[in-house]
Amino acid sequence: MNLIFGAVDRLSRLCGYAMMVVFLILVFDMMYEVVSRRIFDSPTLWAYDVAYMSNAAIFMVAAGYALLNNEHIRIDFLSTRMPARIQDWANAIIYAFLLLPALWLAGSEAVEAAWSAFQTGELEPSSPWRPVIWPYYSALALGLVVFALQAVVQCVRHVLAASGRGPTPLNRAGGNA
């Protein structure tokens, strides 16, 4: 089990690090567009598309990395007052019955949309640049799948911790228990 958990953790880290590079691309894209538009009075056709696609990719593909590092925003004023064991059971139940089904539905739809866009060569309909859309859909699908895998691993970790057979993932920092 540790082998599988470690593989999923490494995949989440790899995706998180890759999105750090994509963030640099987003920054360069925005800087280029501002200079092009404001200084040279020559806006680009592609900057908006690159910006929204890379921003969404960063958000989705890094979601598993954020979950691994316990960095998702939570409103946990009540749960933090509970013992760690109860927090672990609550997290496991929420992951199993709310998060994972939602990720399964969204992820399967995203994979289907990415495959369909790839097969048909679908173009972005609302863009004057009209790039192919499958890389964008594929990034969203990848992010949802990796997020779902990390959620399964975290759910099992919470169950193990709640049953006294492992450390709690509640205070994980940098993916280390």
C-alpha positions in Angstrom: 0.0 0.0 0.0 2.9 2.4 0.8 4.2 1.8 -2.8 0.9 3.0 -4.3 0.5 5.9 -1.8 4.1 7.0 -2.7 3.4 6.7 -6.4 0.3 8.9 -6.1 2.1 11.4 -3.9 5.0 11.6 -6.4 2.5 12.1 -9.3 0.7 14.9 -7.3 4.1 16.5 -6.6 5.2 16.2 -10.2 1.9 17.9 -11.4 2.4 20.6 -8.8 5.9 21.4 -9.9 4.8 21.3 -13.6 2.2 23.9 -12.8 4.8 26.1 -11.2 6.4 26.2 -14.7 3.0 26.9 -16.3 2.6 29.8 -13.8 5.8 31.3 -15.2 4.3 30.9 -18.7 1.2 32.7 -17.5 3.2 35.6 -16.1 5.2 35.9 -19.3 2.0 35.8 -21.4 0.4 38.6 -19.4 3.5 40.7 -19.4 3.9 40.3 -23.2 0.3 41.2 -23.7 0.5 44.3 -21.6 3.7 45.6 -23.3 2.3 44.7 -26.7 -1.0 46.4 -26.1 0.1 49.4 -24.1 3.4 50.3 -25.6 3.1 49.1 -29.2 -0.7 49.4 -29.5 -0.7 45.9 -31.0 -2.7 43.5 -28.9 -2.2 39.8 -29.6 -4.9 37.3 -30.7 -3.6 34.6 -28.5 -2.8 36.0 -25.0 -6.3 35.8 -23.6 -6.6 32.2 -24.6 -3.2 31.2 -23.2 -4.0 33.1 -20.0 -7.4 31.5 -19.3 -6.2 28.0 -20.3 -3.0 28.1 -18.3 -4.9 29.6 -15.3 -7.4 26.8 -15.3 -4.7 24.2 -15.8 -2.8 25.6 -12.9 -5.9 25.5 -10.7 -7.0 21.9 -11.7 -3.7 20.1 -12.2 -2.2 21.4 -8.9 -5.3 20.4 -6.9 -3.8 17.0 -6.0 -0.6 18.7 -4.9 -2.6 21.0 -2.6 -4.5 18.1 -1.1 -1.3 16.2 -0.5 0.1 19.2 1.4 -3.2 19.9 3.2 -3.4 23.3 1.7 -7.0 23.5 0.5 -9.0 26.2 2.1 -11.3 24.9 4.7 -13.8 26.4 7.1 -12.9 24.2 10.0 -13.7 26.3 13.1 -15.8 23.4 14.4 -13.7 20.4 13.4 -10.4 21.7 14.8 -12.0 21.6 18.2 -12.6 17.9 17.9 -10.1 15.1 18.6 -7.9 14.1 15.7 -9.6 10.7 15.5 -13.0 12.3 14.9 -11.5 14.8 12.4 -10.0 11.8 10.5 -13.4 10.0 10.4 -15.1 13.1 9.3 -12.6 13.7 6.6 -12.8 10.1 5.4 -16.6 10.2 5.2 -16.6 13.5 3.4 -14.0 12.3 0.9 -15.7 9.0 0.4 -19.3 10.2 0.0 -19.0 13.8 -1.3 -15.6 14.6 -2.9 -14.9 11.3 -4.6 -18.3 10.9 -6.3 -18.1 14.5 -7.5 -14.6 14.0 -8.8 -15.6 10.7 -10.5 -18.5 12.5 -12.4 -16.4 15.6 -13.3 -13.3 13.5 -14.2 -15.1 11.1 -16.4 -16.9 13.9 -18.3 -13.5 15.8 -18.6 -11.8 12.7 -20.0 -14.6 12.1 -22.5 -14.6 15.8 -23.6 -10.8 15.8 -24.0 -11.0 12.6 -26.1 -13.8 13.9 -28.2 -12.0 17.2 -28.8 -8.9 15.3 -29.8 -10.7 13.1 -32.2 -12.7 15.9 -33.9 -10.0 18.6 -33.8 -12.4 20.9 -32.0 -11.4 24.5 -32.0 -12.1 27.2 -29.3 -15.4 28.6 -30.6 -15.3 32.0 -28.9 -11.7 33.0 -29.8 -10.5 34.9 -32.8 -7.3 32.8 -32.6 -9.3 29.5 -32.5 -6.7 27.2 -31.0 -7.4 23.5 -30.8 -9.0 22.9 -27.4 -8.0 19.3 -26.6 -4.8 20.2 -24.7 -6.8 22.4 -22.4 -9.5 19.8 -21.9 -6.7 17.2 -21.3 -5.1 19.3 -18.7 -8.4 19.6 -16.9 -9.0 15.9 -17.1 -5.5 15.2 -15.9 -6.0 17.5 -12.9 -9.3 15.9 -12.0 -7.9 12.4 -12.3 -4.8 13.2 -10.2 -7.0 15.0 -7.6 -9.3 12.0 -7.4 -6.3 9.6 -7.0 -4.9 11.8 -4.2 -8.3 12.0 -2.6 -8.5 8.2 -2.5 -5.1 8.0 -0.9 -6.0 10.7 1.6 -9.3 9.1 2.4 -7.5 5.8 3.2 -4.9 7.6 5.2 -7.7 9.2 7.3 -9.4 5.8 7.8 -6.1 4.3 8.9 -5.4 7.2 11.3 -8.9 7.1 12.7 -8.6 3.4 13.4 -5.2 3.8 15.0 -3.2 2.1 12.3 -1.3 5.1 10.9 -0.4 8.8 11.4 -3.0 11.4 10.7 -2.7 13.3 7.4 -4.2 16.4 9.1 -0.8 18.0 9.8 1.1 17.0 6.7 3.5 19.6 5.5 5.3 19.1 2.2 3.8 15.6 1.9 5.7 14.3 4.9 3.9 12.7 7.8 
